[in-house]
Amino acid sequence: MAAGQATVEAGTDAYQVTVSEVTGEDRDRVWARQVSPAPGFSDYEKKTAGIRVIPFLELTRR
């Protein structure tokens, strides 16, 4: 994230992306979508409560 950019490789395709952190209400909305099909993430969040917030990064193709 500190670099602000990265290369994504998917199969034989590779492309540049801009990296930004999703925060606030947007992060909460993304988090809810993530834990719905994978409740283990919710358990992990409870274990790290008060220690860290699990970040979500948005990758935008350049």
MMTF fields as JSON, N, C-alpha, C and O atoms, coordinates in Angstrom:
{
  "mmtfVersion": "1.0.0",
  "mmtfProducer": "UNKNOWN",
  "numBonds": 247,
  "numAtoms": 248,
  "numGroups": 62,
  "numChains": 1,
  "numModels": 1,
  "chainsPerModel": [1],
  "groupsPerChain": [62],
  "chainIdList": ["A"],
  "bondAtomList": [4, 2, 8, 6, 12, 10, 16, 14, 20, 18, 24, 22, 28, 26, 32, 30, 36, 34, 40, 38, 44, 42, 48, 46, 52, 50, 56, 54, 60, 58, 64, 62, 68, 66, 72, 70, 76, 74, 80, 78, 84, 82, 88, 86, 92, 90, 96, 94, 100, 98, 104, 102, 108, 106, 112, 110, 116, 114, 120, 118, 124, 122, 128, 126, 132, 130, 136, 134, 140, 138, 144, 142, 148, 146, 152, 150, 156, 154, 160, 158, 164, 162, 168, 166, 172, 170, 176, 174, 180, 178, 184, 182, 188, 186, 192, 190, 196, 194, 200, 198, 204, 202, 208, 206, 212, 210, 216, 214, 220, 218, 224, 222, 228, 226, 232, 230, 236, 234, 240, 238, 244, 242],
  "bondOrderList": [1, 1, 1, 1, 1, 1, 1, 1, 1, 1, 1, 1, 1, 1, 1, 1, 1, 1, 1, 1, 1, 1, 1, 1, 1, 1, 1, 1, 1, 1, 1, 1, 1, 1, 1, 1, 1, 1, 1, 1, 1, 1, 1, 1, 1, 1, 1, 1, 1, 1, 1, 1, 1, 1, 1, 1, 1, 1, 1, 1, 1],
  "groupList": [{"groupName": "MET", "atomNameList": ["N", "CA", "C", "O"], "elementList": ["N", "C", "C", "O"], "formalChargeList": [0, 0, 0, 0], "bondAtomList": [1, 0, 2, 1, 3, 2], "bondOrderList": [1, 1, 2], "singleLetterCode": "M", "chemCompType": "L-PEPTIDE LINKING"}, {"groupName": "ALA", "atomNameList": ["N", "CA", "C", "O"], "elementList": ["N", "C", "C", "O"], "formalChargeList": [0, 0, 0, 0], "bondAtomList": [1, 0, 2, 1, 3, 2], "bondOrderList": [1, 1, 2], "singleLetterCode": "A", "chemCompType": "L-PEPTIDE LINKING"}, {"groupName": "GLY", "atomNameList": ["N", "CA", "C", "O"], "elementList": ["N", "C", "C", "O"], "formalChargeList": [0, 0, 0, 0], "bondAtomList": [1, 0, 2, 1, 3, 2], "bondOrderList": [1, 1, 2], "singleLetterCode": "G", "chemCompType": "PEPTIDE LINKING"}, {"groupName": "GLN", "atomNameList": ["N", "CA", "C", "O"], "elementList": ["N", "C", "C", "O"], "formalChargeList": [0, 0, 0, 0], "bondAtomList": [1, 0, 2, 1, 3, 2], "bondOrderList": [1, 1, 2], "singleLetterCode": "Q", "chemCompType": "L-PEPTIDE LINKING"}, {"groupName": "THR", "atomNameList": ["N", "CA", "C", "O"], "elementList": ["N", "C", "C", "O"], "formalChargeList": [0, 0, 0, 0], "bondAtomList": [1, 0, 2, 1, 3, 2], "bondOrderList": [1, 1, 2], "singleLetterCode": "T", "chemCompType": "L-PEPTIDE LINKING"}, {"groupName": "VAL", "atomNameList": ["N", "CA", "C", "O"], "elementList": ["N", "C", "C", "O"], "formalChargeList": [0, 0, 0, 0], "bondAtomList": [1, 0, 2, 1, 3, 2], "bondOrderList": [1, 1, 2], "singleLetterCode": "V", "chemCompType": "L-PEPTIDE LINKING"}, {"groupName": "GLU", "atomNameList": ["N", "CA", "C", "O"], "elementList": ["N", "C", "C", "O"], "formalChargeList": [0, 0, 0, 0], "bondAtomList": [1, 0, 2, 1, 3, 2], "bondOrderList": [1, 1, 2], "singleLetterCode": "E", "chemCompType": "L-PEPTIDE LINKING"}, {"groupName": "ASP", "atomNameList": ["N", "CA", "C", "O"], "elementList": ["N", "C", "C", "O"], "formalChargeList": [0, 0, 0, 0], "bondAtomList": [1, 0, 2, 1, 3, 2], "bondOrderList": [1, 1, 2], "singleLetterCode": "D", "chemCompType": "L-PEPTIDE LINKING"}, {"groupName": "TYR", "atomNameList": ["N", "CA", "C", "O"], "elementList": ["N", "C", "C", "O"], "formalChargeList": [0, 0, 0, 0], "bondAtomList": [1, 0, 2, 1, 3, 2], "bondOrderList": [1, 1, 2], "singleLetterCode": "Y", "chemCompType": "L-PEPTIDE LINKING"}, {"groupName": "SER", "atomNameList": ["N", "CA", "C", "O"], "elementList": ["N", "C", "C", "O"], "formalChargeList": [0, 0, 0, 0], "bondAtomList": [1, 0, 2, 1, 3, 2], "bondOrderList": [1, 1, 2], "singleLetterCode": "S", "chemCompType": "L-PEPTIDE LINKING"}, {"groupName": "ARG", "atomNameList": ["N", "CA", "C", "O"], "elementList": ["N", "C", "C", "O"], "formalChargeList": [0, 0, 0, 0], "bondAtomList": [1, 0, 2, 1, 3, 2], "bondOrderList": [1, 1, 2], "singleLetterCode": "R", "chemCompType": "L-PEPTIDE LINKING"}, {"groupName": "TRP", "atomNameList": ["N", "CA", "C", "O"], "elementList": ["N", "C", "C", "O"], "formalChargeList": [0, 0, 0, 0], "bondAtomList": [1, 0, 2, 1, 3, 2], "bondOrderList": [1, 1, 2], "singleLetterCode": "W", "chemCompType": "L-PEPTIDE LINKING"}, {"groupName": "PRO", "atomNameList": ["N", "CA", "C", "O"], "elementList": ["N", "C", "C", "O"], "formalChargeList": [0, 0, 0, 0], "bondAtomList": [1, 0, 2, 1, 3, 2], "bondOrderList": [1, 1, 2], "singleLetterCode": "P", "chemCompType": "L-PEPTIDE LINKING"}, {"groupName": "PHE", "atomNameList": ["N", "CA", "C", "O"], "elementList": ["N", "C", "C", "O"], "formalChargeList": [0, 0, 0, 0], "bondAtomList": [1, 0, 2, 1, 3, 2], "bondOrderList": [1, 1, 2], "singleLetterCode": "F", "chemCompType": "L-PEPTIDE LINKING"}, {"groupName": "LYS", "atomNameList": ["N", "CA", "C", "O"], "elementList": ["N", "C", "C", "O"], "formalChargeList": [0, 0, 0, 0], "bondAtomList": [1, 0, 2, 1, 3, 2], "bondOrderList": [1, 1, 2], "singleLetterCode": "K", "chemCompType": "L-PEPTIDE LINKING"}, {"groupName": "ILE", "atomNameList": ["N", "CA", "C", "O"], "elementList": ["N", "C", "C", "O"], "formalChargeList": [0, 0, 0, 0], "bondAtomList": [1, 0, 2, 1, 3, 2], "bondOrderList": [1, 1, 2], "singleLetterCode": "I", "chemCompType": "L-PEPTIDE LINKING"}, {"groupName": "LEU", "atomNameList": ["N", "CA", "C", "O"], "elementList": ["N", "C", "C", "O"], "formalChargeList": [0, 0, 0, 0], "bondAtomList": [1, 0, 2, 1, 3, 2], "bondOrderList": [1, 1, 2], "singleLetterCode": "L", "chemCompType": "L-PEPTIDE LINKING"}],
  "groupTypeList": [0, 1, 1, 2, 3, 1, 4, 5, 6, 1, 2, 4, 7, 1, 8, 3, 5, 4, 5, 9, 6, 5, 4, 2, 6, 7, 10, 7, 10, 5, 11, 1, 10, 3, 5, 9, 12, 1, 12, 2, 13, 9, 7, 8, 6, 14, 14, 4, 1, 2, 15, 10, 5, 15, 12, 13, 16, 6, 16, 4, 10, 10],
  "groupIdList": [1, 2, 3, 4, 5, 6, 7, 8, 9, 10, 11, 12, 13, 14, 15, 16, 17, 18, 19, 20, 21, 22, 23, 24, 25, 26, 27, 28, 29, 30, 31, 32, 33, 34, 35, 36, 37, 38, 39, 40, 41, 42, 43, 44, 45, 46, 47, 48, 49, 50, 51, 52, 53, 54, 55, 56, 57, 58, 59, 60, 61, 62],
  "secStructList": [7, 6, 6, 1, 3, 3, 3, 3, 3, 3, 6, 6, 3, 3, 3, 3, 3, 3, 3, 3, 3, 3, 7, 2, 2, 2, 2, 2, 2, 2, 2, 2, 2, 2, 2, 6, 6, 7, 6, 2, 2, 2, 2, 2, 2, 2, 2, 6, 6, 6, 6, 7, 7, 7, 7, 3, 3, 3, 3, 3, 3, 7],
  "xCoordList": [0.832, 0.0, 0.881, 0.535, 1.992, 2.844, 3.326, 3.508, 3.532, 3.996, 2.901, 3.193, 1.637, 0.525, 0.239, -0.707, 1.068, 0.846, 1.402, 2.233, 0.931, 1.372, 1.085, 0.45, 1.568, 1.265, 0.459, 0.844, -0.65, -1.499, -1.274, -1.256, -1.103, -0.983, -2.149, -2.356, -2.909, -4.047, -3.923, -4.163, -3.545, -3.288, -2.101, -1.018, -2.296, -1.212, -1.295, -0.466, -2.279, -2.47, -1.768, -1.812, -1.132, -0.516, -0.867, -0.835, -1.202, -1.547, -1.235, -1.139, -1.079, -0.751, -2.035, -3.076, -1.934, -3.059, -2.584, -1.412, -3.51, -3.302, -3.908, -4.995, -3.21, -3.651, -4.102, -3.383, -5.29, -5.773, -6.518, -7.094, -6.496, -7.174, -8.638, -8.958, -9.517, -10.947, -11.176, -10.791, -11.798, -11.971, -13.41, -14.243, -13.682, -14.975, -16.139, -16.051, -17.234, -18.453, -18.244, -18.823, -17.418, -17.14, -16.446, -16.778, -15.484, -14.784, -15.765, -15.706, -16.664, -17.646, -18.555, -18.896, -18.941, -19.79, -19.046, -19.613, -17.787, -16.979, -16.761, -16.833, -16.496, -16.279, -17.511, -17.38, -18.689, -19.923, -20.081, -20.522, -19.722, -19.798, -18.772, -19.027, -17.624, -16.576, -16.942, -16.74, -17.475, -17.757, -19.032, -19.229, -19.894, -21.124, -20.853, -21.385, -20.046, -19.773, -18.607, -18.409, -17.848, -16.662, -16.628, -15.844, -17.474, -17.595, -16.312, -16.216, -15.34, -14.065, -13.382, -12.643, -13.63, -13.065, -13.609, -12.885, -14.871, -15.48, -14.825, -14.593, -14.53, -13.841, -12.475, -12.076, -11.754, -10.43, -10.531, -9.696, -11.545, -11.724, -11.935, -11.397, -12.708, -12.949, -11.656, -11.443, -10.782, -9.505, -8.553, -7.697, -8.69, -7.776, -8.414, -7.817, -9.621, -10.326, -9.459, -8.897, -9.358, -8.561, -7.077, -6.306, -6.674, -5.262, -5.026, -4.088, -5.881, -5.733, -7.07, -7.966, -7.183, -8.326, -7.814, -6.797, -8.512, -8.1, -8.325, -9.457, -7.267, -7.421, -8.008, -7.865, -8.661, -9.138, -8.507, -8.532, -7.946, -7.308, -8.095, -8.565, -8.233, -8.902, -7.833, -6.933, -7.934, -7.003, -7.756, -8.737, -7.293, -7.941, -7.001, -5.876, -7.475, -6.648, -6.288, -7.14, -5.013, -4.552, -4.493, -4.129],
  "yCoordList": [-1.183, 0.0, 1.253, 2.248, 1.216, 2.393, 2.833, 4.026, 1.881, 2.218, 2.89, 3.679, 2.585, 3.187, 2.579, 2.973, 1.607, 0.942, -0.469, -0.783, -1.309, -2.704, -3.306, -2.689, -4.524, -5.305, -6.517, -7.229, -6.748, -7.905, -8.915, -8.566, -10.168, -11.244, -12.199, -12.723, -12.424, -13.341, -14.25, -13.835, -15.488, -16.396, -15.893, -15.696, -15.686, -15.18, -13.67, -13.09, -13.036, -11.595, -10.884, -11.357, -9.769, -8.93, -7.48, -7.063, -6.711, -5.312, -4.497, -5.03, -3.202, -2.265, -1.806, -1.632, -1.616, -1.111, -0.016, 0.047, 0.832, 1.807, 1.203, 0.626, 1.33, 0.731, 1.835, 2.811, 1.678, 2.62, 1.846, 0.788, 2.39, 1.725, 2.154, 3.327, 1.197, 1.461, 1.708, 0.88, 2.838, 3.206, 3.595, 3.722, 3.782, 4.284, 3.383, 2.159, 4.011, 3.27, 2.339, 1.254, 2.763, 1.902, 0.623, -0.462, 0.737, -0.43, -1.349, -2.568, -0.778, -1.574, -2.354, -3.508, -1.716, -2.358, -3.521, -4.599, -3.303, -4.357, -5.495, -6.669, -5.138, -6.149, -7.052, -8.274, -6.46, -7.239, -8.218, -9.351, -7.778, -8.68, -9.807, -10.922, -9.528, -10.539, -11.608, -12.795, -11.21, -12.181, -12.977, -14.03, -12.493, -13.225, -14.642, -15.592, -14.825, -16.188, -16.871, -18.079, -16.098, -16.651, -16.167, -15.278, -16.742, -16.25, -16.355, -15.732, -17.113, -17.192, -15.842, -15.593, -14.965, -13.622, -12.869, -12.111, -13.082, -12.433, -12.91, -12.116, -14.196, -14.735, -14.091, -13.74, -13.933, -13.319, -11.873, -11.412, -11.152, -9.763, -9.676, -8.78, -10.595, -10.597, -10.828, -10.227, -11.704, -12.0, -10.818, -10.697, -9.95, -8.812, -7.497, -6.434, -7.562, -6.352, -5.558, -6.112, -4.263, -3.393, -3.429, -2.625, -4.363, -4.485, -3.921, -3.158, -4.304, -3.842, -3.916, -4.665, -3.127, -3.19, -3.854, -3.444, -4.863, -5.563, -4.631, -4.223, -4.296, -3.352, -4.005, -5.207, -3.193, -3.604, -2.665, -1.447, -3.229, -2.436, -2.536, -3.61, -1.413, -1.366, -1.285, -0.449, -2.152, -2.153, -1.644, -2.249, -0.537, 0.056, -0.092, 0.408, -0.778, -0.995, 0.328, 1.198, 0.472, 1.708, 1.522, 2.448],
  "zCoordList": [0.0, 0.0, 0.0, -0.637, 0.693, 0.769, -0.605, -0.846, -1.505, -2.847, -3.662, -4.56, -3.356, -4.068, -5.424, -6.105, -5.818, -7.096, -7.021, -6.169, -7.924, -7.92, -9.289, -10.145, -9.467, -10.654, -10.221, -9.294, -10.888, -10.619, -11.734, -12.914, -11.342, -12.319, -12.127, -11.032, -13.189, -13.159, -14.37, -15.504, -14.114, -15.223, -16.019, -15.467, -17.306, -18.143, -18.339, -19.041, -17.731, -17.853, -16.695, -15.559, -16.972, -15.94, -16.251, -17.408, -15.21, -15.426, -14.185, -13.079, -14.384, -13.313, -12.614, -13.247, -11.297, -10.517, -9.576, -9.205, -9.205, -8.144, -6.893, -6.946, -5.752, -4.496, -3.547, -3.335, -2.979, -1.969, -0.888, -1.143, 0.315, 1.425, 1.469, 1.277, 1.721, 1.879, 3.372, 4.198, 3.726, 5.132, 5.438, 4.54, 6.726, 7.179, 6.823, 6.916, 6.413, 6.08, 4.89, 4.836, 3.939, 2.783, 3.241, 2.764, 4.164, 4.69, 5.407, 5.241, 6.199, 6.935, 5.976, 6.235, 4.871, 3.867, 3.202, 3.018, 2.845, 2.225, 3.224, 2.863, 4.47, 5.512, 5.646, 5.723, 5.674, 5.804, 4.635, 4.826, 3.43, 2.271, 2.384, 1.929, 2.979, 3.101, 4.128, 3.875, 5.273, 6.334, 6.083, 6.689, 5.206, 4.939, 4.433, 5.007, 3.38, 2.913, 3.647, 3.515, 4.411, 5.092, 6.542, 6.873, 7.417, 8.784, 9.605, 10.662, 9.155, 9.874, 9.991, 10.944, 9.015, 9.091, 10.3, 10.946, 10.598, 11.756, 13.047, 13.959, 13.124, 14.304, 14.459, 15.57, 13.355, 13.401, 13.863, 14.642, 13.392, 13.801, 15.31, 15.96, 15.867, 17.313, 18.081, 19.134, 17.557, 18.224, 18.206, 19.082, 17.223, 17.098, 17.542, 17.377, 18.105, 18.546, 19.515, 20.46, 19.271, 20.126, 19.812, 20.337, 18.953, 18.588, 17.19, 16.961, 16.281, 14.901, 14.179, 14.567, 13.13, 12.226, 10.955, 10.397, 10.51, 9.302, 8.109, 7.85, 7.39, 6.28, 5.032, 4.81, 4.237, 2.919, 1.914, 2.089, 0.87, -0.165, -1.458, -1.834, -2.127, -3.418, -4.492, -4.422, -5.481, -6.605, -7.833, -8.266, -8.381, -9.553, -10.736, -10.72, -11.752, -12.94, -13.597, -13.772, -13.961, -14.624, -16.105, -16.83]
}
